[in-house]
Amino acid sequence: MDVGGSWAYLNAQAAKGALSMDAAVFREPRRRMIAIDSPAGAGEMAGLEFGPQDRAIDVIFVHANGFNAQTYNTLLAPLAAGLRILA
């Protein structure tokens, strides 16, 4: 992914007012189970989905510190005003 291009896109969206950080637009994240199939066997991974469902996922937030995704609600919820995030 071209990070410079991504920031340019986000800055352009923010300039148009498309990325509002208005607290009124915050929504509770949706719980999601993601199927995993690997040589070790099949399973599921729990996740949270933030942001508008009518767009492709923009960000996959990986947190490898032992805390669950709900811990990052205060960080991810404001970004979800204009991005779809899977955590």
Beta strands, then each sheet from edge to edge (+ up, - down):
strand 1: 30-38
strand 2: 41-50
strand 3: 59-60
strand 4: 85-86
sheet 1: 1+ 2- 4+ 3+
end
